[in-house]
Structure formats: structure tokens, C-alpha cells
């Protein structure tokens, strides 16, 4: 198996983002002297009557300090739990993971999985060959759950795409993320303007969606840049954005490019300090709050790559059900129960929610319809929003193929081992004292969307608030959360 943890990638100053994604696995594999052909990797020996969950995805780790997580890691925990519950149809459940580093390899991996009659569905965890794979899955009626990019925003998800009835999405739509981020900037931080720099390969419609979100929330769009446009270097683009004087900078990119932006901001003297200076920059000064997308900032990988350039108060929207730092995180418990020895690792909690819950959705659908026929699995997937496995409820219906809803969105922030000195002061959450955090790490920013989340997930939010989890920021004399914190 290719060791993805040893892979290296060029920075955003080099090839285009498309070239970077297509070349990621080849660069890493070549450095290890390994074959770069598509490989199907199974979790242990397969019996003739096993049901199979397929997974196509590669999570490259740029640099030694970049801690990604393979789909296999989360799938092993999920399938261990599902098999402990009896599997499905009296049969054991296994997975086959297709590692692929180019679009051709990703599509070849899909074809091999489609040809395997034991495969009841596939989890697609890479944007490589996504259009080909989605089209092929739709034509073949193959249940496909996409976890790493936004089909809904591209009009490629059912019912907008009439041929994609068997395709589902467990990824926050970009329009939702941008709406939540813009609302936070305008309502909570009282900013008047925002700028954006984005990757138009990964986020084709981000510029348009950004403008719409800002307009809906009364934010002025100060400037928009696409990475590498006009052969400009990143420092040149950031210098142009600086002239806009925006209070927030939206960075819609992968984790490594987000880290590149943070490093460049620091080297240029543009790093975020606090909301006061973000709102009212002095003459020749620009210190916007960094707002990332879930793909690039939800995990701490961007911060470990950026090192000291990663600033607390950098924020991103994300799915509250993916927050792993509360009182319990079931996938980690399953990982320990089924021999993955996660408790011996000195990393923050493991088990990617979209991967874990997508595996559950496929197998639970088999159980519900009492059939492994792919057309029936699709019917089972559409059976409602009452799937519960790793954390919060999720699901799909006949006319909605996105797993979560906008009311599931929360804001998350970067923190380090100690709070930033500011007035009024704030405290870090309980999670920092339980040895489940790394330094730096992303955690829940409780206040901005608390009221909405308490309505949607009262039990979860009650346990988090009462237990002191997440960054709860400044409190009034009566103990109520306030927006007085200058950091976030």
C-alpha cells in the first residue's frame, strides 16, 4: 500500500491546483519507489458472501507536519461497529478502498468497484474524476455518497440532475458555508466588508456564491481573487486585496493552500490581531479575520502546516455533528474496541464523520429494504432523515440528497494551548484539559449559532454548554455569552 503520510506536494506558488491534485499521489509514490497504478485495498480476507462498501479517495499529506486521515481509518471503525451489530442480511461487511492519484486512476478504481457484485455502494472521498464517476454511477444506478466536494452547488445532484438518482452528498454545500460565514461576519462581528481569494477548480462557483451571501447579509464585497490568476504570485494577490481594506478575508481552498495564505499574511504583516483592528484598519494597515471553508480549515491540518502563522480566531463554518471534542466521540470508542489502538496515538480524536456515517447509511439501507440490490439500496437511502450512528441525525429523502441541513451548521475556531491575551478575557473549553486536543487545534465556537443549534440539537448542545466544551468567549455578569470578545 502507498504510504500517503510520506507524500509531499508543491505549494500554491508552483503548478495549478488541478495539476497539484492530479499529481499528488504520483509525486509521493515516486519518492517511495512504488507503483502509481490504481490499487484496490481490502480490509482483511474477503469471504464469498460478504457485502462490500467501496471507497475511492486519497488524502495527501503535504510535509511532515501535515496530519491527514485515510478513509480506511474511519471505515474500519464504522464497519467494526456495524459487524458487531450483525452486519446486514446475516452477512459480514467489508470494504475495498481504491487509492488513486490521477483522474484516470480514480475512474479506473470506480469501474473496478462497480464490476464487483458484492459492492452495495461507494463512498467518493476525492474530487478527482468526480464528474465522470458521478455520471457513471447515475447511469449504472450505483449508490454513491460524495464526501469531499459540493455536487449540489454545481447542479449535479438529484433532483436538479435527473440522471443522478443514485448519487448522494455528505458534504456541506458551499452556498450554506458562505451564508453562515457571512452572517457571522456581519451580525456577530459587525463587519461591513469582506474580500475573498478562492480556488476556482475545487470551488467553481465560490465567487458568485460569496457575492450572494455578502449581499444577503449586508456585507460589501471589497475584492475577489482567484489563486494564480494572471500569473500573479500569492503575495502579489494578497497585496492587492490589502488595498481593499476589508475586515474579513474568505479563503476557499484546500488545507495546504490555506496554510500558504496564512504564512504569506504573516510575512507581509497582514496577520489577524483582533476584531477592532479588523473593523477599523489604520492607514496602510490591514489585519482581516481569516475565514476558511470547511474543506480547508475544519481539520487542524492547515494550522500545523502554517505553524506560528496560524492565528487563533481564524474561523470556519462546519457540521456540528462532525465536532469530535465533546464528552464522547463514538467512532474513536469503536476504533479502540475493534483493534485500531487509537488510544495509543498522541493525536486529536480520529474518525471522520462523513466517512463513518456514509458507511452506516449504505449498510442501514440494506437492512431497511432487506436487500443488497443496488436499486433497493437507493430506495433505502431515501427513507428519511432518521439515520443515527456517529453523532447527530442525518439522512436523505426522495427529493433531497444532501445528508445534513443548514440548521446543522456551527462556527469553529482555531485555538492554541492558552487563550489569547485580550480584554475582556476568555477561557478555553473543557476539551483542552482532557488530552483530546493537539496544539494548535480547531474547536467549536459556541456563541454565534447557539440559539439555532439549541433548537435543532437540544440534547447535544445542552451537554456541550453545561460541560463547558468549545470556546464560549466572554460572559456577562449574569453568565450569559456575549459578543464582546475581540478575538472571535
N, C-alpha and C positions, 0 to 999 in steps of 0.2 A: 504494500500500500504506500502511496505517496505520502510523505510526512509533510502536511500542509504547514505545520508550525515552523518549518525551516524556510518557507518561501519568502522571497523578497520582491518588492515592487518598486518601479521608478516613482518619483514624486510627480506632482502635477506640473512641474516645470518641464517635464520631458514629453513623452508621447501623449496622444489624445486619450480621453477617458475610454473610448471604445477600444483602442489598441491596448490600453492598460488591462481592461477586463479580459480581453481575448488572450492576452499574453501571460496572465498571471500564473497559471499553472505550469505553462511551458518553461517560464523563467525559473521557477522553483524546482521543477522536476529535473531540468537540465543541470542545475547546480548540484543535484544529488546523484546524477548519473542514472536516472530512472527513465523508463519508457513514458511517453506522454500520451499514449493512446487511451481512449475511454476504457475505464475499468469498472466492472460491476463487483461490489464488495458485499458479501453476505455476513450476517452476524451468526456465525456458527454453522454447523451442518444442517442441511435442509432435508426434511422428510417429504415423502411423495405427496402427502395430504395437507401440508402446511398452507396456510394463507399468507400472502406476502404483501407488505407495504413497500412500495418503491420510493426512492428519494433521489432527486437529482440536485446536486448543489456543491459548491466549493466555497469555503470561506478562507481566502488567502490572508496570511499574517505578515504584513509589511514590517520588517525589522524585528529584532529580538524581543522588544518590549511590547509587542502587539499581541494581546491575548484574545484570539477569536475562539469560536467554538464550532466543532463539526456537527452536522446534522446527526451523525451516528451517536454522538454522546447523548443527546436528548432522546433519540429514538430508542436506545437501549433501555433507558429508564422507563419510558412510556410503555414499550412492549413487554417489559418485565412485569409491570403492574397489570396490563391487560391480560397477559397469560395467567397471572395469579388469580384472576377473576374467571378463568375458564376459557380464555381465548374467544373464539366465535364459532358457532356451528359445531362445537365439540372438537375443534381443530386448533392446533398451535398457530401462533402468529410470529412470523419472522420478517426481516426487511432485507432489501437489496439496495445498496446505495451506489449510484453512478457518479463517480468522480469525473469531472470534465473541466478543461481549462480553455476550450475554444468553443465557438458556436457549433462547429461541426461535431465535436465530441459530445457536447450536451445533447444535440439532437439524436446522435447515434445511441447515446445512453437511453433516451426516451424510447426509441424504436425497439431496443432490446427488452426493456421492461414491458412495453406494450405487447410484445410477442410472447411473454411468459403468461400462460393461462392462470397461474396461481396469484398473479398480481391483482388485487382488488381496487387499487388506487395508487396514485403517485403524488408525492409532495415535491413541488418545484421550488427550490431554495436558491435559485440563481437567475439573473436577468438574461443570461446567455441563451440565444436561440429561442427566447420566450415566445415571439410571435409564431415561429414555426411549430413549437411544441404545443402552444395553445390551439392553433388551427388543427394540428393533427389529433390532439386529444378530443376536440369538439367533433371532428369528423368520425372518429372511432368510437365516441361515446365513453371514453376513458375518464373515470373520475380523477380530477386533477385539482389539487389545492395549492395555490400560489402563496408563498410566504415572504417574498423578498422584494416585491415591486407592486406598483399600482396598475392593475388592469382596468379598474372601474373608471379612473380618471382619463384613460385612453379610449374609453368606449368599447373595450374588448371583453366586457363581462356581460353575461346574461342578466337582464333581457335586452340590453342595448345591442349586444352581439347575438343575433338569432341562432348562430351555429355553435355557440359556446355553452349549451345547456349543461354539460358535464363539468364545467370549469368553475372553481370557487376561489375566493380570496381571503386569506388570513393575514392581511397587511393593512395598516391604516391608510385610507385614501389620502393623497397629498392635499386635496382641497380641504379635507377636515383638519389636517395638521396645520395648514396655513391659517385657517379660520381661527383655531384655538390659540395659535401663537399671536396672531394679530389682535385678537380680543384681549389677551394678557397684556400686550404692549400698550394698547390704547386705554383699557379700563383700569387695570391694576397699576401699571407703571406710569400712566398719564403721559405717554409719549405722543408726539404729534407727527413724527415722520419715521420712515424705515427705508432701508436700502436692501438690495439682495444681490448675491452672487450665486450662480447655480450651474449644475452640470446638465446640459441640455440633452445628453444621451440617456442618462439614468432618469432624469425628470423632465421629460419632453415639454410638458405643459405647465411647469412650475412658474414661469414668468407671468403667464396670463392668470393663473390661479392666485398668485401673490397679489397682483393688482386688484383682483376682485375682492380678496379677503381684506386688504387695506381699505378699499373703498367702502366696504360694508361696515367697517369699524371706525371710520373717520380718520384714518391714518394717511398722511401724504406719502406717496411713493417718490422718494428723493432721487434714486438712481437704481438701475438694474444692469448687471454684467453677467455674461456667460463666461465660464472658465476658458481661457485661451483664445478668446475672440480677437480677431485682428492681429494674431501672433503676439499679443501683449503678454508680458510676464505677470505673475501674480502680484508682486509688489507694485507694478505699474497700475494694475487694475484697482488694487486697494487704495492707492494714492488718488486715483480718480474718484473713487467712492468717498474718500475723506472730504473732498471738496463739497459733497452734498450736505455734510453736517448732520446726517441722520442720527437719531437716538438709538436705533437698533440696526444690527446687520444680520439679515437672514442668510444662512449658509446652507444651501440644499445640495449636499454632496455626500460621497462615501466617507467612512471614518478617517482614512489616511489624508484625503484632501481637506477635510475639516481640520485635522491637525496641522496641515500645511498653512491653512489660513491663520490659525491661532499663533503659530510661530512667526509668520510674517507680520501679523498685527503687533506682536511684541517687539520685533526687531525694528519696526517703523515707529514705535512709540504710540501705537493706537490701541493698546490693550484696554479692556474694560476695567473701570475703577469702581464706580457706583452709579446709581440711577441719577443722582444730582448732576454729575458731570456728563452723563449721557444725555440728559434733557437739555442742559444749558452749556454746551461746549464753549470754552474761552476762545479768543481769537487765535486761529492757527492750531487749535486743539481738537482732537476727535477721539472719543473713547466710548464707542457704542457698546451696548449689551449684545453679546453674541447669542443668536437664536438659531439652533440647528434643527435639522429634520430627524425624525426617529431613526431612519436608516443610518445616519452618520453620527448621531450623538446619544442615542438611548443607552447603548452599552458604553463602558468606560474606555474602550479601545482607543478612541480618538485622543483622550486625555493622557493615556500612558505614552502614546506616540508623540504628543506635543510637549510632554514633560512640564517644565515650570511655566510654559506659555499657556497652559490650560488654566483658566481663571474661574474661581468659584463665582456662581451667579450666572454662568453660561447655562442656558435653558433649552429644553426641547419638549414638545408635546409627546405623549405616548399613551399606550393602553394601560389602564390601571391594573388589569388582570395580569400584566407582564411584570409587575413590581415584585421582586423576589426578596426584599429585605424586611418583610413584616415578621409577625410572630412565628409563622410556619411557611415553608415552601415545599409543597408535596413532591414535585419532581426530584428535589435533592434527597428527600427521605427515601423515595423509591430507588434512586441511584445507589444509595448506601445499602438498601435492603437487597438489591439484586446484583451485588458484587462489583460495582463500579468504583468503590472506595473513594467517593468524593470527599468524605470527611477527612481524608489524609492530605488533601490538597490545600495549599495556602492561598487560595483564590477566592474571590467573591462567589456567591452562590451560583450554581450552574443549573442548566435545564431551560432551554429556550421555549417559552410558552407557545408560540405559533407552531413549532415543530411537534411538541408534545401533544397539544390539543388537536392538531391536524391528524395525527396518528389515531387518537381516540375517535375522532369524528368518522374516519373511514371504517374502523372496526365496529364501533357502536352502530353505524348504519347497517352493516352486515347483520348484526344482532337484531335490529329493529324490523328488518324486512325478511329475516330468516333466509337470506340468500346471498351468495357471493357473486351472482351475475352482475356485471358492471352497470347495466341499465337500472337494476334494482337498487344498487348501492347509491346511485344518483338520487333515486326516489327517497332513500333513507336519509341522505344528507339534507334534503329539502324538508325534512319532517318537523322543523321548528327550532326555536331559539332556546331549547332546554337541555343542550349538552352541558354537562358539568364534569370536569376532570381535574385539571391542574389548579384552577382558581375560580374566576368568575364565570357565570353562564355565557354561552355563545351559541351560535348556530346559524342556520340558513333557512330560507323559505323558497317557495316556488317562484317568487318574484324579487328576491333579494339574496344575492350570493356573496355578500360581504359578511364575515363572521361576527364582527363586533358592530357597535353603533357609536354615533358621535357622543352620546352620553357616557361612554366608557373612557373618554379621553381625560387625562390628567396632565399636569405640568411636572417636569423633572428638572433637577438642577445638579450641577457639579459641586461637590464639596471635597475638602481635604480633612486631615485628621483633627484640625482645630478650626473653629469659626473665624471668619474674617473680623478684624477689629473694626467696629463701626458703632454709631450711636443713632438710634437705640441698638443695644446688643441683641444677638440671637443665639440660640443654642442648637447644637446638632441633635439629631434624633437618637432614640434608644438604640437603633441598629448599630451605631458606632461603638457601643460598649459591649456588643455581643460577638465580636470577632467574625462578623459575616460581611464586613466591608473591606475593601482594599483602599489604598491611598495613592491617587485620588479615586473617587468613585461617584457614580450617578445615584441620586436618590430622589424620592418623592418630594415635590414642593407642595405642601398640603393646602395652603390657603386659597390660591387663585380659583380653583374649581371645586372647592369643598362642598358648597351648597348643592351643586348639581350631582356630585358623586354620592352625597349622603342620601339623596332621593333615589338614585339608581341602585346603589350598593350599600344599604344602611348597615348591615352586619359587618362587612369588611371595613368600612370607613370608621365605624364605631370602635373596632378593635385597634385600628391604627392610631386614631386620635387619642383614645384613652390610654393606649400603651406608649404614647409619645414617639411613635415612629415617623420618619420623614422629617424634613426641615419645616418646622412650624412657624418660624420667623418671630416677629415682635408680637407681644401681647399687651392688651390694655390692663389697667388696674383691676378690672373685673375678670381678667383671664381670657378675654376674647382675642382671637387673632386679628391683627390689623395689618394694613399695607404700609406701615411706617418704615419697615426695613429698607435700607438704602441699597442692599446687595441684590435682593430678589423679592 
